[in-house]
Amino acid sequence: MKLEKAYSEELNKNITAEEADYRYSIGDITSKYAFSCPDDSCTAPVTCANLDKPKAKRKRDPYYKIVGEHHPDCLIKKDINLSDKRPATSDSLYSGHDEYIDGAVRLNLNPPSAKRFGGEAIRLDKERMALVGLRQYVVEEGKRRIRPSKTLSSMIDAFLNHEDIAVQLPRAGTLPIKDLFVELDAQEISNFEDEYRIYYGKAWINKNDKGYVIRFVNTLKYGELETRPTFFVPQDMIEQTSYTKFRSSVLDKLTDKLPKNLFILSETGPYFKDRYINFWLEGLEYMDYRDLQPRPSKRHQSVRLQS
């Protein structure tokens, strides 16, 4: 759901993204992170994407992106929940303006549908297992064609295998897969693109009574602040998932104080709020992890023999 207005914490009122763009140009607004949900009962953080990008370099005009948890009484949250009940498709990130680009792969963020739709979906999912994460059917001019797409996990595998493929992003054309991935390494977050990117790095997984906290090992910067970025995986998201690898029984085994390789897909990147730098996890289909390769034991290491 598109957010028409957001609350400007610097102007103390709700404004459109168009007005935010003008106010930023004359210096009344100084940060794309200084916004929150327009509902009176809610303070969920909002990023005004592309606000700080020169107009000549924008692929999209500034727009609002909610990047945090809403208050339970927030009416905006209720509207979003209603819009989220529409059937998802593997193309749901893309609009009618995103024409298919030959040779490019799209992101497929369909969550497993077994728990959402019941036994019939389980049967259908099994029938299309060969297609999930690899390709999707598209009807064009009365003909059924197969268009390539990849789930986040498949995209990560392709990146780690150094595959040379082009990825089509929503409303942003294509880019090489190597440029889709951003390793966290003390960058200034205002320099990140406000387009879909997969951020990754070593991170710890810690559990609390509300879910799991992911804290990256490397830091990021915003102005004079330098801190380790985090994101949160709420327990209710875990309980509703049909992803086996995100069940509590599996994640609990990863809370062993040893870092894992964590990946998170984000449209607008990390955001700054209250002296913290965080990512917003939109769903479990937006994250993945890999165990780090264990070091070989001494008995498996090669030994140089002396003559």
HELIX and SHEET records of a PDB file:
HELIX    1   1 ALA A   17  SER A   25  1                                   9    
HELIX    2   2 LYS A   55  LYS A   57  5                                   3    
HELIX    3   3 LEU A   75  SER A   83  1                                   9    
HELIX    4   4 ALA A  114  PHE A  117  1                                   4    
HELIX    5   5 GLY A  119  GLU A  127  1                                   9    
HELIX    6   6 LEU A  152  LEU A  160  1                                   9    
HELIX    7   7 ILE A  177  LEU A  180  1                                   4    
HELIX    8   8 ILE A  189  ASN A  191  5                                   3    
HELIX    9   9 GLN A  235  GLN A  240  1                                   6    
HELIX   10  10 THR A  244  PHE A  246  5                                   3    
HELIX   11  11 SER A  248  LEU A  254  1                                   7    
HELIX   12  12 LEU A  284  TYR A  286  5                                   3    
HELIX   13  13 LYS A  298  HIS A  300  5                                   3    
SHEET    1   A 5 LYS A  13  THR A  16  0                                        
SHEET    2   A 5 LYS A   5  SER A   8 -1                                        
SHEET    3   A 5 PHE A  35  SER A  36 -1                                        
SHEET    4   A 5 PRO A  45  ALA A  49 -1                                        
SHEET    5   A 5 TYR A  63  ILE A  66 -1                                        
SHEET    1   B 5 ARG A 135  GLU A 140  0                                        
SHEET    2   B 5 LYS A 143  LYS A 150 -1                                        
SHEET    3   B 5 ALA A 104  LEU A 107  1                                        
SHEET    4   B 5 ALA A 166  LEU A 169  1                                        
SHEET    5   B 5 GLY A 173  PRO A 176 -1                                        
SHEET    1   C 4 PHE A 181  GLU A 183  0                                        
SHEET    2   C 4 ARG A 197  ASN A 208  1                                        
SHEET    3   C 4 GLY A 211  PHE A 216 -1                                        
SHEET    4   C 4 THR A 230  PRO A 234 -1                                        
SHEET    1   D 4 PHE A 181  GLU A 183  0                                        
SHEET    2   D 4 ARG A 197  ASN A 208  1                                        
SHEET    3   D 4 LYS A 260  SER A 266 -1                                        
SHEET    4   D 4 MET A 287  ARG A 290 -1                                        
SHEET    1   E 2 LEU A 220  TYR A 222  0                                        
SHEET    2   E 2 LEU A 225  THR A 227 -1                                        
SHEET    1   F 2 TYR A 271  LYS A 273  0                                        
SHEET    2   F 2 TYR A 276  ASN A 278 -1                                        
END                                                                             
